[in-house]
């Protein structure tokens, strides 16, 4: 059954359908993630602490990107409440979690965004804003660059290509030009310049069924192209593999490419990436306060093990810091090639032994 035919179903139903599609028997049968770990001599994934709390403050966004695993857009109304935001800040105040990573949707569109940033900054947290750039140019948000700079917020910004046509094909017409304007404004405020302490990270997602190229080599190309064409500088580049979820899953199904893409991810599995996958050192919180191992599990409504705390109001670091991580076939996306996650590639070079 095509996922696109079920867009009007509830989120829970949508997530369940995606899990069924991903975990259903493929022909020829493809291994499950835990089977691949075992055949590679690795144990099931366990957390190794909580260095990052990543919060999804809602699915409202001013863009509708083709690769978006959140299925975010202007018509979404999910938005984190003040009560849940206060519970998150309370957990940060009472636990040693150094980084707050804020995502969406366009997280800046949540009415509590600025309050969350202000409170986390007062606590001394490293605060990350996962920004689509164009929101910084939108009416009502044009003072955001100054706000982010004032509160020492790191900006992690999606820019899937340094070529206008490629970027717009993934993110919408006119997005590239507005993104370039936003990057220039951030540069004017000191973002991306060495030694000024205002970190600006760009994020690359491939188009279609391709896997990301070498992060190191692509970063060098981005630096040259953006500097030469637009006099733009940035701190670093992260490459992230598109996971077969939501809109991208729908695209794969429509093109009868899901099995082909999954096989590519499986064939590119690199055991060296497993130690660095983001779920081992983070906890993910959805807009309602429920806990997940990562943002991808969150979109599949694949919660923590039933014996663990399920909501931010019941946060227990002693039980969550070494928890067993819930995995599925989508996890092959984070372990293909050089690996992938919210911090970019997990290893420098793909292992020649990757199966």
Buried (B, 14 or more C-beta within 10 A) or exposed (E): EEBEEBEEEEEEEBBBBBBEBBBEEBEEEBBBBBEBBEEBEBEEBEBEBBBBBBBBBBBBBBBBBBBBBBBBBEEBEBBBBEEBBBBBBBBBEEBEBEBBBBBBBBBBBBEBBBBBBBBBBEBEBBBBBBBBBBBBBBEEBEEBBEBBBEBBBBBBBBBBBBEBEBBBBBBBEEBBBBBBBBBEBBBEBEBBBEEEEBBBBBBBBBBBBEBBBBBEEBBEEBBEBBEEEBEBBBBBBBBBBBBBBBBBBBBBBEEEBBEEBBBBBBEBBBBBBBEBBBBBBBBBBBBBBBBBBBBBBBBBBBBBEEEBBBBBBEBEBEBBBEBBBBBBBBBBBBBBBBBBBBBBBBBEEBBEEBE
